[in-house]
Amino acid sequence: MKKLLGGMVVVATAAGVGYVVYREVLSDEARENLKKMVQTVKKSYDRINEVISSVRGDVMPEDGPLPNVQTTMRQWKDLGY
């Protein structure tokens, strides 16, 4: 429990220091550059995620049964099943 509490204190302190540095230390130009960098990272992540999804084949439209399934179903129907 103490480790968890200590970790939360460290994270909260780091977030607070980061906020103060962002608001008080960085110039307007540095803030804009930081925002642009974050947007670039987000776009890159989305593009990489799209490529990985397309390679894995996760995105597949539902067009009905595949041709081999249709052929098999037709053969079974012809046999009387």
mmCIF file of the N, C-alpha and C atoms, coordinates in Angstrom:
data_MODEL
# 
_entry.id   MODEL 
# 
loop_
_atom_site.group_PDB 
_atom_site.id 
_atom_site.type_symbol 
_atom_site.label_atom_id 
_atom_site.label_alt_id 
_atom_site.label_comp_id 
_atom_site.label_asym_id 
_atom_site.label_entity_id 
_atom_site.label_seq_id 
_atom_site.pdbx_PDB_ins_code 
_atom_site.Cartn_x 
_atom_site.Cartn_y 
_atom_site.Cartn_z 
_atom_site.occupancy 
_atom_site.B_iso_or_equiv 
_atom_site.pdbx_formal_charge 
_atom_site.auth_seq_id 
_atom_site.auth_comp_id 
_atom_site.auth_asym_id 
_atom_site.auth_atom_id 
_atom_site.pdbx_PDB_model_num 
ATOM 1   N N  . MET A 1 1  ? 0.824   -1.193  0.000   1.00 0.00 ? 1  MET A N  1 
ATOM 2   C CA . MET A 1 1  ? 0.000   0.000   0.000   1.00 0.00 ? 1  MET A CA 1 
ATOM 3   C C  . MET A 1 1  ? 0.866   1.254   0.000   1.00 0.00 ? 1  MET A C  1 
ATOM 4   N N  . LYS A 1 2  ? 1.985   1.183   0.757   1.00 0.00 ? 2  LYS A N  1 
ATOM 5   C CA . LYS A 1 2  ? 2.861   2.348   0.823   1.00 0.00 ? 2  LYS A CA 1 
ATOM 6   C C  . LYS A 1 2  ? 3.523   2.603   -0.521  1.00 0.00 ? 2  LYS A C  1 
ATOM 7   N N  . LYS A 1 3  ? 3.839   1.519   -1.263  1.00 0.00 ? 3  LYS A N  1 
ATOM 8   C CA . LYS A 1 3  ? 4.443   1.693   -2.583  1.00 0.00 ? 3  LYS A CA 1 
ATOM 9   C C  . LYS A 1 3  ? 3.475   2.397   -3.526  1.00 0.00 ? 3  LYS A C  1 
ATOM 10  N N  . LEU A 1 4  ? 2.228   1.986   -3.493  1.00 0.00 ? 4  LEU A N  1 
ATOM 11  C CA . LEU A 1 4  ? 1.211   2.593   -4.345  1.00 0.00 ? 4  LEU A CA 1 
ATOM 12  C C  . LEU A 1 4  ? 1.027   4.065   -4.006  1.00 0.00 ? 4  LEU A C  1 
ATOM 13  N N  . LEU A 1 5  ? 0.938   4.380   -2.731  1.00 0.00 ? 5  LEU A N  1 
ATOM 14  C CA . LEU A 1 5  ? 0.786   5.758   -2.294  1.00 0.00 ? 5  LEU A CA 1 
ATOM 15  C C  . LEU A 1 5  ? 2.013   6.578   -2.687  1.00 0.00 ? 5  LEU A C  1 
ATOM 16  N N  . GLY A 1 6  ? 3.185   6.005   -2.508  1.00 0.00 ? 6  GLY A N  1 
ATOM 17  C CA . GLY A 1 6  ? 4.413   6.705   -2.889  1.00 0.00 ? 6  GLY A CA 1 
ATOM 18  C C  . GLY A 1 6  ? 4.471   6.957   -4.382  1.00 0.00 ? 6  GLY A C  1 
ATOM 19  N N  . GLY A 1 7  ? 4.050   5.974   -5.173  1.00 0.00 ? 7  GLY A N  1 
ATOM 20  C CA . GLY A 1 7  ? 4.018   6.136   -6.618  1.00 0.00 ? 7  GLY A CA 1 
ATOM 21  C C  . GLY A 1 7  ? 3.048   7.220   -7.041  1.00 0.00 ? 7  GLY A C  1 
ATOM 22  N N  . MET A 1 8  ? 1.898   7.257   -6.387  1.00 0.00 ? 8  MET A N  1 
ATOM 23  C CA . MET A 1 8  ? 0.908   8.287   -6.705  1.00 0.00 ? 8  MET A CA 1 
ATOM 24  C C  . MET A 1 8  ? 1.431   9.676   -6.369  1.00 0.00 ? 8  MET A C  1 
ATOM 25  N N  . VAL A 1 9  ? 2.163   9.793   -5.260  1.00 0.00 ? 9  VAL A N  1 
ATOM 26  C CA . VAL A 1 9  ? 2.739   11.077  -4.868  1.00 0.00 ? 9  VAL A CA 1 
ATOM 27  C C  . VAL A 1 9  ? 3.775   11.519  -5.897  1.00 0.00 ? 9  VAL A C  1 
ATOM 28  N N  . VAL A 1 10 ? 4.599   10.589  -6.356  1.00 0.00 ? 10 VAL A N  1 
ATOM 29  C CA . VAL A 1 10 ? 5.628   10.911  -7.352  1.00 0.00 ? 10 VAL A CA 1 
ATOM 30  C C  . VAL A 1 10 ? 4.976   11.356  -8.654  1.00 0.00 ? 10 VAL A C  1 
ATOM 31  N N  . VAL A 1 11 ? 3.950   10.641  -9.105  1.00 0.00 ? 11 VAL A N  1 
ATOM 32  C CA . VAL A 1 11 ? 3.266   10.998  -10.350 1.00 0.00 ? 11 VAL A CA 1 
ATOM 33  C C  . VAL A 1 11 ? 2.588   12.360  -10.221 1.00 0.00 ? 11 VAL A C  1 
ATOM 34  N N  . ALA A 1 12 ? 1.930   12.604  -9.109  1.00 0.00 ? 12 ALA A N  1 
ATOM 35  C CA . ALA A 1 12 ? 1.264   13.896  -8.899  1.00 0.00 ? 12 ALA A CA 1 
ATOM 36  C C  . ALA A 1 12 ? 2.279   15.031  -8.854  1.00 0.00 ? 12 ALA A C  1 
ATOM 37  N N  . THR A 1 13 ? 3.410   14.809  -8.198  1.00 0.00 ? 13 THR A N  1 
ATOM 38  C CA . THR A 1 13 ? 4.450   15.831  -8.120  1.00 0.00 ? 13 THR A CA 1 
ATOM 39  C C  . THR A 1 13 ? 5.019   16.124  -9.509  1.00 0.00 ? 13 THR A C  1 
ATOM 40  N N  . ALA A 1 14 ? 5.295   15.074  -10.283 1.00 0.00 ? 14 ALA A N  1 
ATOM 41  C CA . ALA A 1 14 ? 5.828   15.250  -11.637 1.00 0.00 ? 14 ALA A CA 1 
ATOM 42  C C  . ALA A 1 14 ? 4.827   16.010  -12.512 1.00 0.00 ? 14 ALA A C  1 
ATOM 43  N N  . ALA A 1 15 ? 3.544   15.687  -12.376 1.00 0.00 ? 15 ALA A N  1 
ATOM 44  C CA . ALA A 1 15 ? 2.521   16.383  -13.162 1.00 0.00 ? 15 ALA A CA 1 
ATOM 45  C C  . ALA A 1 15 ? 2.453   17.854  -12.751 1.00 0.00 ? 15 ALA A C  1 
ATOM 46  N N  . GLY A 1 16 ? 2.522   18.120  -11.482 1.00 0.00 ? 16 GLY A N  1 
ATOM 47  C CA . GLY A 1 16 ? 2.485   19.504  -11.005 1.00 0.00 ? 16 GLY A CA 1 
ATOM 48  C C  . GLY A 1 16 ? 3.686   20.306  -11.483 1.00 0.00 ? 16 GLY A C  1 
ATOM 49  N N  . VAL A 1 17 ? 4.869   19.713  -11.392 1.00 0.00 ? 17 VAL A N  1 
ATOM 50  C CA . VAL A 1 17 ? 6.076   20.398  -11.856 1.00 0.00 ? 17 VAL A CA 1 
ATOM 51  C C  . VAL A 1 17 ? 5.999   20.613  -13.364 1.00 0.00 ? 17 VAL A C  1 
ATOM 52  N N  . GLY A 1 18 ? 5.521   19.625  -14.106 1.00 0.00 ? 18 GLY A N  1 
ATOM 53  C CA . GLY A 1 18 ? 5.383   19.767  -15.550 1.00 0.00 ? 18 GLY A CA 1 
ATOM 54  C C  . GLY A 1 18 ? 4.427   20.885  -15.913 1.00 0.00 ? 18 GLY A C  1 
ATOM 55  N N  . TYR A 1 19 ? 3.332   20.998  -15.197 1.00 0.00 ? 19 TYR A N  1 
ATOM 56  C CA . TYR A 1 19 ? 2.357   22.063  -15.455 1.00 0.00 ? 19 TYR A CA 1 
ATOM 57  C C  . TYR A 1 19 ? 2.964   23.435  -15.187 1.00 0.00 ? 19 TYR A C  1 
ATOM 58  N N  . VAL A 1 20 ? 3.665   23.572  -14.064 1.00 0.00 ? 20 VAL A N  1 
ATOM 59  C CA . VAL A 1 20 ? 4.276   24.858  -13.723 1.00 0.00 ? 20 VAL A CA 1 
ATOM 60  C C  . VAL A 1 20 ? 5.328   25.234  -14.761 1.00 0.00 ? 20 VAL A C  1 
ATOM 61  N N  . VAL A 1 21 ? 6.131   24.275  -15.181 1.00 0.00 ? 21 VAL A N  1 
ATOM 62  C CA . VAL A 1 21 ? 7.143   24.547  -16.198 1.00 0.00 ? 21 VAL A CA 1 
ATOM 63  C C  . VAL A 1 21 ? 6.463   24.963  -17.496 1.00 0.00 ? 21 VAL A C  1 
ATOM 64  N N  . TYR A 1 22 ? 5.409   24.264  -17.878 1.00 0.00 ? 22 TYR A N  1 
ATOM 65  C CA . TYR A 1 22 ? 4.696   24.581  -19.115 1.00 0.00 ? 22 TYR A CA 1 
ATOM 66  C C  . TYR A 1 22 ? 4.121   25.997  -19.069 1.00 0.00 ? 22 TYR A C  1 
ATOM 67  N N  . ARG A 1 23 ? 3.481   26.360  -17.960 1.00 0.00 ? 23 ARG A N  1 
ATOM 68  C CA . ARG A 1 23 ? 2.799   27.663  -17.871 1.00 0.00 ? 23 ARG A CA 1 
ATOM 69  C C  . ARG A 1 23 ? 3.760   28.826  -17.618 1.00 0.00 ? 23 ARG A C  1 
ATOM 70  N N  . GLU A 1 24 ? 4.782   28.639  -16.802 1.00 0.00 ? 24 GLU A N  1 
ATOM 71  C CA . GLU A 1 24 ? 5.600   29.760  -16.342 1.00 0.00 ? 24 GLU A CA 1 
ATOM 72  C C  . GLU A 1 24 ? 6.962   29.859  -17.019 1.00 0.00 ? 24 GLU A C  1 
ATOM 73  N N  . VAL A 1 25 ? 7.547   28.738  -17.420 1.00 0.00 ? 25 VAL A N  1 
ATOM 74  C CA . VAL A 1 25 ? 8.914   28.762  -17.919 1.00 0.00 ? 25 VAL A CA 1 
ATOM 75  C C  . VAL A 1 25 ? 8.961   28.843  -19.443 1.00 0.00 ? 25 VAL A C  1 
ATOM 76  N N  . LEU A 1 26 ? 8.121   28.082  -20.108 1.00 0.00 ? 26 LEU A N  1 
ATOM 77  C CA . LEU A 1 26 ? 8.178   28.034  -21.570 1.00 0.00 ? 26 LEU A CA 1 
ATOM 78  C C  . LEU A 1 26 ? 7.622   29.307  -22.199 1.00 0.00 ? 26 LEU A C  1 
ATOM 79  N N  . SER A 1 27 ? 8.249   29.711  -23.290 1.00 0.00 ? 27 SER A N  1 
ATOM 80  C CA . SER A 1 27 ? 7.748   30.875  -24.034 1.00 0.00 ? 27 SER A CA 1 
ATOM 81  C C  . SER A 1 27 ? 6.551   30.432  -24.880 1.00 0.00 ? 27 SER A C  1 
ATOM 82  N N  . ASP A 1 28 ? 5.858   31.415  -25.448 1.00 0.00 ? 28 ASP A N  1 
ATOM 83  C CA . ASP A 1 28 ? 4.707   31.101  -26.302 1.00 0.00 ? 28 ASP A CA 1 
ATOM 84  C C  . ASP A 1 28 ? 5.136   30.264  -27.503 1.00 0.00 ? 28 ASP A C  1 
ATOM 85  N N  . GLU A 1 29 ? 6.292   30.592  -28.065 1.00 0.00 ? 29 GLU A N  1 
ATOM 86  C CA . GLU A 1 29 ? 6.794   29.839  -29.221 1.00 0.00 ? 29 GLU A CA 1 
ATOM 87  C C  . GLU A 1 29 ? 7.103   28.390  -28.831 1.00 0.00 ? 29 GLU A C  1 
ATOM 88  N N  . ALA A 1 30 ? 7.689   28.191  -27.667 1.00 0.00 ? 30 ALA A N  1 
ATOM 89  C CA . ALA A 1 30 ? 8.003   26.836  -27.212 1.00 0.00 ? 30 ALA A CA 1 
ATOM 90  C C  . ALA A 1 30 ? 6.731   26.036  -26.964 1.00 0.00 ? 30 ALA A C  1 
ATOM 91  N N  . ARG A 1 31 ? 5.703   26.688  -26.428 1.00 0.00 ? 31 ARG A N  1 
ATOM 92  C CA . ARG A 1 31 ? 4.421   26.002  -26.213 1.00 0.00 ? 31 ARG A CA 1 
ATOM 93  C C  . ARG A 1 31 ? 3.805   25.572  -27.536 1.00 0.00 ? 31 ARG A C  1 
ATOM 94  N N  . GLU A 1 32 ? 3.849   26.469  -28.537 1.00 0.00 ? 32 GLU A N  1 
ATOM 95  C CA . GLU A 1 32 ? 3.306   26.126  -29.855 1.00 0.00 ? 32 GLU A CA 1 
ATOM 96  C C  . GLU A 1 32 ? 4.071   24.953  -30.469 1.00 0.00 ? 32 GLU A C  1 
ATOM 97  N N  . ASN A 1 33 ? 5.386   24.971  -30.342 1.00 0.00 ? 33 ASN A N  1 
ATOM 98  C CA . ASN A 1 33 ? 6.190   23.870  -30.869 1.00 0.00 ? 33 ASN A CA 1 
ATOM 99  C C  . ASN A 1 33 ? 5.868   22.563  -30.149 1.00 0.00 ? 33 ASN A C  1 
ATOM 100 N N  . LEU A 1 34 ? 5.646   22.641  -28.856 1.00 0.00 ? 34 LEU A N  1 
ATOM 101 C CA . LEU A 1 34 ? 5.292   21.449  -28.088 1.00 0.00 ? 34 LEU A CA 1 
ATOM 102 C C  . LEU A 1 34 ? 3.936   20.906  -28.531 1.00 0.00 ? 34 LEU A C  1 
ATOM 103 N N  . LYS A 1 35 ? 2.972   21.809  -28.768 1.00 0.00 ? 35 LYS A N  1 
ATOM 104 C CA . LYS A 1 35 ? 1.651   21.378  -29.239 1.00 0.00 ? 35 LYS A CA 1 
ATOM 105 C C  . LYS A 1 35 ? 1.753   20.732  -30.618 1.00 0.00 ? 35 LYS A C  1 
ATOM 106 N N  . LYS A 1 36 ? 2.566   21.332  -31.512 1.00 0.00 ? 36 LYS A N  1 
ATOM 107 C CA . LYS A 1 36 ? 2.757   20.752  -32.841 1.00 0.00 ? 36 LYS A CA 1 
ATOM 108 C C  . LYS A 1 36 ? 3.391   19.365  -32.749 1.00 0.00 ? 36 LYS A C  1 
ATOM 109 N N  . MET A 1 37 ? 4.351   19.215  -31.842 1.00 0.00 ? 37 MET A N  1 
ATOM 110 C CA . MET A 1 37 ? 5.001   17.928  -31.675 1.00 0.00 ? 37 MET A CA 1 
ATOM 111 C C  . MET A 1 37 ? 3.999   16.869  -31.212 1.00 0.00 ? 37 MET A C  1 
ATOM 112 N N  . VAL A 1 38 ? 3.142   17.229  -30.262 1.00 0.00 ? 38 VAL A N  1 
ATOM 113 C CA . VAL A 1 38 ? 2.143   16.281  -29.765 1.00 0.00 ? 38 VAL A CA 1 
ATOM 114 C C  . VAL A 1 38 ? 1.180   15.895  -30.887 1.00 0.00 ? 38 VAL A C  1 
ATOM 115 N N  . GLN A 1 39 ? 0.761   16.859  -31.702 1.00 0.00 ? 39 GLN A N  1 
ATOM 116 C CA . GLN A 1 39 ? -0.133  16.556  -32.820 1.00 0.00 ? 39 GLN A CA 1 
ATOM 117 C C  . GLN A 1 39 ? 0.545   15.637  -33.834 1.00 0.00 ? 39 GLN A C  1 
ATOM 118 N N  . THR A 1 40 ? 1.820   15.873  -34.092 1.00 0.00 ? 40 THR A N  1 
ATOM 119 C CA . THR A 1 40 ? 2.571   15.028  -35.031 1.00 0.00 ? 40 THR A CA 1 
ATOM 120 C C  . THR A 1 40 ? 2.678   13.606  -34.505 1.00 0.00 ? 40 THR A C  1 
ATOM 121 N N  . VAL A 1 41 ? 2.924   13.469  -33.218 1.00 0.00 ? 41 VAL A N  1 
ATOM 122 C CA . VAL A 1 41 ? 3.015   12.134  -32.619 1.00 0.00 ? 41 VAL A CA 1 
ATOM 123 C C  . VAL A 1 41 ? 1.666   11.426  -32.720 1.00 0.00 ? 41 VAL A C  1 
ATOM 124 N N  . LYS A 1 42 ? 0.564   12.136  -32.476 1.00 0.00 ? 42 LYS A N  1 
ATOM 125 C CA . LYS A 1 42 ? -0.770  11.533  -32.568 1.00 0.00 ? 42 LYS A CA 1 
ATOM 126 C C  . LYS A 1 42 ? -1.064  11.065  -33.997 1.00 0.00 ? 42 LYS A C  1 
ATOM 127 N N  . LYS A 1 43 ? -0.752  11.919  -34.991 1.00 0.00 ? 43 LYS A N  1 
ATOM 128 C CA . LYS A 1 43 ? -0.977  11.539  -36.387 1.00 0.00 ? 43 LYS A CA 1 
ATOM 129 C C  . LYS A 1 43 ? -0.145  10.322  -36.763 1.00 0.00 ? 43 LYS A C  1 
ATOM 130 N N  . SER A 1 44 ? 1.110   10.320  -36.331 1.00 0.00 ? 44 SER A N  1 
ATOM 131 C CA . SER A 1 44 ? 1.984   9.185   -36.640 1.00 0.00 ? 44 SER A CA 1 
ATOM 132 C C  . SER A 1 44 ? 1.454   7.903   -36.010 1.00 0.00 ? 44 SER A C  1 
ATOM 133 N N  . TYR A 1 45 ? 0.990   7.995   -34.773 1.00 0.00 ? 45 TYR A N  1 
ATOM 134 C CA . TYR A 1 45 ? 0.435   6.819   -34.096 1.00 0.00 ? 45 TYR A CA 1 
ATOM 135 C C  . TYR A 1 45 ? -0.780  6.287   -34.849 1.00 0.00 ? 45 TYR A C  1 
ATOM 136 N N  . ASP A 1 46 ? -1.663  7.195   -35.278 1.00 0.00 ? 46 ASP A N  1 
ATOM 137 C CA . ASP A 1 46 ? -2.851  6.767   -36.015 1.00 0.00 ? 46 ASP A CA 1 
ATOM 138 C C  . ASP A 1 46 ? -2.474  6.087   -37.326 1.00 0.00 ? 46 ASP A C  1 
ATOM 139 N N  . ARG A 1 47 ? -1.506  6.643   -38.048 1.00 0.00 ? 47 ARG A N  1 
ATOM 140 C CA . ARG A 1 47 ? -1.079  6.046   -39.315 1.00 0.00 ? 47 ARG A CA 1 
ATOM 141 C C  . ARG A 1 47 ? -0.461  4.674   -39.100 1.00 0.00 ? 47 ARG A C  1 
ATOM 142 N N  . ILE A 1 48 ? 0.391   4.558   -38.096 1.00 0.00 ? 48 ILE A N  1 
ATOM 143 C CA . ILE A 1 48 ? 1.024   3.263   -37.809 1.00 0.00 ? 48 ILE A CA 1 
ATOM 144 C C  . ILE A 1 48 ? -0.030  2.253   -37.406 1.00 0.00 ? 48 ILE A C  1 
ATOM 145 N N  . ASN A 1 49 ? -0.995  2.662   -36.616 1.00 0.00 ? 49 ASN A N  1 
ATOM 146 C CA . ASN A 1 49 ? -2.070  1.771   -36.184 1.00 0.00 ? 49 ASN A CA 1 
ATOM 147 C C  . ASN A 1 49 ? -2.887  1.290   -37.376 1.00 0.00 ? 49 ASN A C  1 
ATOM 148 N N  . GLU A 1 50 ? -3.158  2.184   -38.347 1.00 0.00 ? 50 GLU A N  1 
ATOM 149 C CA . GLU A 1 50 ? -3.877  1.796   -39.563 1.00 0.00 ? 50 GLU A CA 1 
ATOM 150 C C  . GLU A 1 50 ? -3.103  0.745   -40.344 1.00 0.00 ? 50 GLU A C  1 
ATOM 151 N N  . VAL A 1 51 ? -1.800  0.971   -40.503 1.00 0.00 ? 51 VAL A N  1 
ATOM 152 C CA . VAL A 1 51 ? -0.969  0.032   -41.264 1.00 0.00 ? 51 VAL A CA 1 
ATOM 153 C C  . VAL A 1 51 ? -0.948  -1.326  -40.583 1.00 0.00 ? 51 VAL A C  1 
ATOM 154 N N  . ILE A 1 52 ? -0.782  -1.333  -39.285 1.00 0.00 ? 52 ILE A N  1 
ATOM 155 C CA . ILE A 1 52 ? -0.744  -2.603  -38.551 1.00 0.00 ? 52 ILE A CA 1 
ATOM 156 C C  . ILE A 1 52 ? -2.080  -3.318  -38.661 1.00 0.00 ? 52 ILE A C  1 
ATOM 157 N N  . SER A 1 53 ? -3.178  -2.591  -38.557 1.00 0.00 ? 53 SER A N  1 
ATOM 158 C CA . SER A 1 53 ? -4.502  -3.209  -38.662 1.00 0.00 ? 53 SER A CA 1 
ATOM 159 C C  . SER A 1 53 ? -4.720  -3.806  -40.043 1.00 0.00 ? 53 SER A C  1 
ATOM 160 N N  . SER A 1 54 ? -4.279  -3.105  -41.074 1.00 0.00 ? 54 SER A N  1 
ATOM 161 C CA . SER A 1 54 ? -4.485  -3.627  -42.428 1.00 0.00 ? 54 SER A CA 1 
ATOM 162 C C  . SER A 1 54 ? -3.604  -4.835  -42.686 1.00 0.00 ? 54 SER A C  1 
ATOM 163 N N  . VAL A 1 55 ? -2.417  -4.877  -42.109 1.00 0.00 ? 55 VAL A N  1 
ATOM 164 C CA . VAL A 1 55 ? -1.527  -6.024  -42.306 1.00 0.00 ? 55 VAL A CA 1 
ATOM 165 C C  . VAL A 1 55 ? -2.075  -7.247  -41.583 1.00 0.00 ? 55 VAL A C  1 
ATOM 166 N N  . ARG A 1 56 ? -2.596  -7.045  -40.381 1.00 0.00 ? 56 ARG A N  1 
ATOM 167 C CA . ARG A 1 56 ? -3.143  -8.164  -39.624 1.00 0.00 ? 56 ARG A CA 1 
ATOM 168 C C  . ARG A 1 56 ? -4.464  -8.635  -40.191 1.00 0.00 ? 56 ARG A C  1 
ATOM 169 N N  . GLY A 1 57 ? -5.105  -7.821  -40.974 1.00 0.00 ? 57 GLY A N  1 
ATOM 170 C CA . GLY A 1 57 ? -6.371  -8.214  -41.563 1.00 0.00 ? 57 GLY A CA 1 
ATOM 171 C C  . GLY A 1 57 ? -7.545  -8.045  -40.623 1.00 0.00 ? 57 GLY A C  1 
ATOM 172 N N  . ASP A 1 58 ? -7.423  -7.165  -39.652 1.00 0.00 ? 58 ASP A N  1 
ATOM 173 C CA . ASP A 1 58 ? -8.514  -6.952  -38.706 1.00 0.00 ? 58 ASP A CA 1 
ATOM 174 C C  . ASP A 1 58 ? -9.723  -6.313  -39.368 1.00 0.00 ? 58 ASP A C  1 
ATOM 175 N N  . VAL A 1 59 ? -9.504  -5.544  -40.407 1.00 0.00 ? 59 VAL A N  1 
ATOM 176 C CA . VAL A 1 59 ? -10.601 -4.842  -41.056 1.00 0.00 ? 59 VAL A CA 1 
ATOM 177 C C  . VAL A 1 59 ? -11.035 -5.662  -42.263 1.00 0.00 ? 59 VAL A C  1 
ATOM 178 N N  . MET A 1 60 ? -12.226 -6.273  -42.158 1.00 0.00 ? 60 MET A N  1 
ATOM 179 C CA . MET A 1 60 ? -12.737 -7.087  -43.251 1.00 0.00 ? 60 MET A CA 1 
ATOM 180 C C  . MET A 1 60 ? -14.224 -6.814  -43.400 1.00 0.00 ? 60 MET A C  1 
ATOM 181 N N  . PRO A 1 61 ? -14.621 -6.302  -44.545 1.00 0.00 ? 61 PRO A N  1 
ATOM 182 C CA . PRO A 1 61 ? -16.050 -6.010  -44.709 1.00 0.00 ? 61 PRO A CA 1 
ATOM 183 C C  . PRO A 1 61 ? -16.874 -7.295  -44.773 1.00 0.00 ? 61 PRO A C  1 
ATOM 184 N N  . GLU A 1 62 ? -18.089 -7.212  -44.295 1.00 0.00 ? 62 GLU A N  1 
ATOM 185 C CA . GLU A 1 62 ? -19.000 -8.354  -44.311 1.00 0.00 ? 62 GLU A CA 1 
ATOM 186 C C  . GLU A 1 62 ? -19.783 -8.343  -45.616 1.00 0.00 ? 62 GLU A C  1 
ATOM 187 N N  . ASP A 1 63 ? -19.296 -9.074  -46.612 1.00 0.00 ? 63 ASP A N  1 
ATOM 188 C CA . ASP A 1 63 ? -19.964 -9.129  -47.909 1.00 0.00 ? 63 ASP A CA 1 
ATOM 189 C C  . ASP A 1 63 ? -20.785 -10.397 -48.066 1.00 0.00 ? 63 ASP A C  1 
ATOM 190 N N  . GLY A 1 64 ? -20.967 -11.120 -47.010 1.00 0.00 ? 64 GLY A N  1 
ATOM 191 C CA . GLY A 1 64 ? -21.678 -12.387 -47.099 1.00 0.00 ? 64 GLY A CA 1 
ATOM 192 C C  . GLY A 1 64 ? -20.683 -13.536 -47.089 1.00 0.00 ? 64 GLY A C  1 
ATOM 193 N N  . PRO A 1 65 ? -21.169 -14.756 -47.319 1.00 0.00 ? 65 PRO A N  1 
ATOM 194 C CA . PRO A 1 65 ? -20.270 -15.907 -47.300 1.00 0.00 ? 65 PRO A CA 1 
ATOM 195 C C  . PRO A 1 65 ? -19.232 -15.821 -48.413 1.00 0.00 ? 65 PRO A C  1 
ATOM 196 N N  . LEU A 1 66 ? -18.073 -16.351 -48.141 1.00 0.00 ? 66 LEU A N  1 
ATOM 197 C CA . LEU A 1 66 ? -17.010 -16.386 -49.134 1.00 0.00 ? 66 LEU A CA 1 
ATOM 198 C C  . LEU A 1 66 ? -17.401 -17.312 -50.288 1.00 0.00 ? 66 LEU A C  1 
ATOM 199 N N  . PRO A 1 67 ? -16.789 -17.133 -51.458 1.00 0.00 ? 67 PRO A N  1 
ATOM 200 C CA . PRO A 1 67 ? -17.156 -17.954 -52.618 1.00 0.00 ? 67 PRO A CA 1 
ATOM 201 C C  . PRO A 1 67 ? -17.027 -19.460 -52.373 1.00 0.00 ? 67 PRO A C  1 
ATOM 202 N N  . ASN A 1 68 ? -15.983 -19.877 -51.651 1.00 0.00 ? 68 ASN A N  1 
ATOM 203 C CA . ASN A 1 68 ? -15.845 -21.315 -51.405 1.00 0.00 ? 68 ASN A CA 1 
ATOM 204 C C  . ASN A 1 68 ? -16.957 -21.839 -50.493 1.00 0.00 ? 68 ASN A C  1 
ATOM 205 N N  . VAL A 1 69 ? -17.426 -21.003 -49.573 1.00 0.00 ? 69 VAL A N  1 
ATOM 206 C CA . VAL A 1 69 ? -18.530 -21.412 -48.693 1.00 0.00 ? 69 VAL A CA 1 
ATOM 207 C C  . VAL A 1 69 ? -19.815 -21.507 -49.507 1.00 0.00 ? 69 VAL A C  1 
ATOM 208 N N  . GLN A 1 70 ? -20.019 -20.552 -50.406 1.00 0.00 ? 70 GLN A N  1 
ATOM 209 C CA . GLN A 1 70 ? -21.208 -20.591 -51.258 1.00 0.00 ? 70 GLN A CA 1 
ATOM 210 C C  . GLN A 1 70 ? -21.208 -21.852 -52.125 1.00 0.00 ? 70 GLN A C  1 
ATOM 211 N N  . THR A 1 71 ? -20.059 -22.206 -52.689 1.00 0.00 ? 71 THR A N  1 
ATOM 212 C CA . THR A 1 71 ? -19.963 -23.403 -53.521 1.00 0.00 ? 71 THR A CA 1 
ATOM 213 C C  . THR A 1 71 ? -20.263 -24.651 -52.710 1.00 0.00 ? 71 THR A C  1 
ATOM 214 N N  . THR A 1 72 ? -19.704 -24.727 -51.501 1.00 0.00 ? 72 THR A N  1 
ATOM 215 C CA . THR A 1 72 ? -19.950 -25.891 -50.650 1.00 0.00 ? 72 THR A CA 1 
ATOM 216 C C  . THR A 1 72 ? -21.427 -25.991 -50.285 1.00 0.00 ? 72 THR A C  1 
ATOM 217 N N  . MET A 1 73 ? -22.046 -24.872 -49.952 1.00 0.00 ? 73 MET A N  1 
ATOM 218 C CA . MET A 1 73 ? -23.474 -24.895 -49.602 1.00 0.00 ? 73 MET A CA 1 
ATOM 219 C C  . MET A 1 73 ? -24.316 -25.344 -50.795 1.00 0.00 ? 73 MET A C  1 
ATOM 220 N N  . ARG A 1 74 ? -23.961 -24.888 -51.991 1.00 0.00 ? 74 ARG A N  1 
ATOM 221 C CA . ARG A 1 74 ? -24.690 -25.288 -53.197 1.00 0.00 ? 74 ARG A CA 1 
ATOM 222 C C  . ARG A 1 74 ? -24.520 -26.794 -53.452 1.00 0.00 ? 74 ARG A C  1 
ATOM 223 N N  . GLN A 1 75 ? -23.331 -27.327 -53.238 1.00 0.00 ? 75 GLN A N  1 
ATOM 224 C CA . GLN A 1 75 ? -23.087 -28.761 -53.428 1.00 0.00 ? 75 GLN A CA 1 
ATOM 225 C C  . GLN A 1 75 ? -23.915 -29.581 -52.448 1.00 0.00 ? 75 GLN A C  1 
ATOM 226 N N  . TRP A 1 76 ? -23.973 -29.169 -51.193 1.00 0.00 ? 76 TRP A N  1 
ATOM 227 C CA . TRP A 1 76 ? -24.768 -29.891 -50.221 1.00 0.00 ? 76 TRP A CA 1 
ATOM 228 C C  . TRP A 1 76 ? -26.245 -29.855 -50.589 1.00 0.00 ? 76 TRP A C  1 
ATOM 229 N N  . LYS A 1 77 ? -26.704 -28.684 -51.086 1.00 0.00 ? 77 LYS A N  1 
ATOM 230 C CA . LYS A 1 77 ? -28.109 -28.573 -51.495 1.00 0.00 ? 77 LYS A CA 1 
ATOM 231 C C  . LYS A 1 77 ? -28.400 -29.508 -52.680 1.00 0.00 ? 77 LYS A C  1 
ATOM 232 N N  . ASP A 1 78 ? -27.445 -29.589 -53.625 1.00 0.00 ? 78 ASP A N  1 
ATOM 233 C CA . ASP A 1 78 ? -27.617 -30.485 -54.773 1.00 0.00 ? 78 ASP A CA 1 
ATOM 234 C C  . ASP A 1 78 ? -27.686 -31.944 -54.340 1.00 0.00 ? 78 ASP A C  1 
ATOM 235 N N  . LEU A 1 79 ? -26.984 -32.275 -53.261 1.00 0.00 ? 79 LEU A N  1 
ATOM 236 C CA . LEU A 1 79 ? -27.005 -33.659 -52.756 1.00 0.00 ? 79 LEU A CA 1 
ATOM 237 C C  . LEU A 1 79 ? -28.254 -33.948 -51.939 1.00 0.00 ? 79 LEU A C  1 
ATOM 238 N N  . GLY A 1 80 ? -29.039 -32.932 -51.654 1.00 0.00 ? 80 GLY A N  1 
ATOM 239 C CA . GLY A 1 80 ? -30.293 -33.144 -50.939 1.00 0.00 ? 80 GLY A CA 1 
ATOM 240 C C  . GLY A 1 80 ? -30.230 -32.844 -49.454 1.00 0.00 ? 80 GLY A C  1 
ATOM 241 N N  . TYR A 1 81 ? -29.188 -32.222 -49.007 1.00 0.00 ? 81 TYR A N  1 
ATOM 242 C CA . TYR A 1 81 ? -29.095 -31.891 -47.563 1.00 0.00 ? 81 TYR A CA 1 
ATOM 243 C C  . TYR A 1 81 ? -29.461 -30.462 -47.308 1.00 0.00 ? 81 TYR A C  1 
# 
